Amino acid sequence: MNKLYSLVALLLLHYCAVAQSQGRGAILVLGVAQDGGYPHAGCEKECCKQAWKDADKRRMVTSLALMDGQNKRWWLFEATPDIKEQLQYFRQLTGGIFPYLPEGIFITHAHIGHYTGLMQLGKEVMNTKEVKVYVLPKLKKYLEQNGPWSQLVSMKNIVLKDVGVVENIDDIKISMGHKIADGIGVSAFSVPHRDEYSETAGFYIGFSNKKYVFIPDIDKWSKWKMSLNEMAVVADVLLVDGTFYDSKELPGRNIAEVPHPYVPETIKLFDDVTQPEREKITSKIHFIHFNHTNALMWDTVAQNKVEKAGFGVTRQGQRL
């Protein structure tokens, strides 16, 4: 672990001790990359060269840990291909005060960066016992009916929980969704995305003192029934799709086949919000889920530009 991560770990240990005594929860970022991680398989371009050479610059696939410091419980958001490293990373950052395995895992959808880490729970590896996995209905059916995932269900390595869907902002404000601990609830809502095998969820995570939103993948904000502006009013921290910065990142491929809101598009949504309300809202929004081609992954100049515009660029190991 490099010096920066060592410092982060010390700060987190201090925070966890405070959280235990005050009964507060927090989000810990275990990864920030798009499904392929960083560096990306097969990439020999400048964007990945530095990470191939320097292990400290590598980043894991987007994942969050939701911590209940008072009761020493935690939940994982996304079962990524990096889950093995992320479980160990979480233990290192929190000084081992939490159990190795989470109380449950919340999964947004069936793209490889978001659910394939479930294989590590099977008999070939950890052979876990009834780990709760929270999913939307189509994903539940997909995991039940298709191998190798169905074996995890039949052998009770995992227990699938239909998390249900909240349809509008007003319901989110009054709902604690699935109550997973005293004062902690999670609500799921649908977002438009490429739904080959399942629908796609975003999550609203509610503490008594903080409200978080997690939307790592969405096609375009204009296709969504809800509103990012409205969501920013009812939440304290929003972790949103920052996959691509612009349309030039995938030369030779039709980027329209992998639609995401470009980072400047998301920033532009708040152009009509007047100061100081704009600053109050945009400071809540943090980009995450960066493709290896996105300069926000590796370029401090690009990161500083977005942050000067009032938005956050999520870092691996960050506590929110």
Secondary structure, DSSP 8 states (H G I E B T S, - for coil): --HHHHHHHHHHHHHHHHHHHHT-EEEEEEE-B-TT-BS-TT--SHHHHHHHH-GGG-B-BSEEEEEETTTTEEEEE---TTHHHHHHHHHHHTTT-S-SS-SEEE---SSHHHHGGGGGGSTTTT--S-EEEEE-HHHHHHHHHSTTHHHHHHTTSEEEEE-----SHHHHHH---EEEETTEEEEEEE-----SSS--EEEEEE-SS-EEEEE---S-GGG-SS-HHHHHHH-SEEEEE-S-SSTTSSTTS-GGGS----HHHHHHTTTTS-TTHHHHHHTTEEEE-B-TT-GGGT-HHHHHHHHHTT-EE--TT-B-
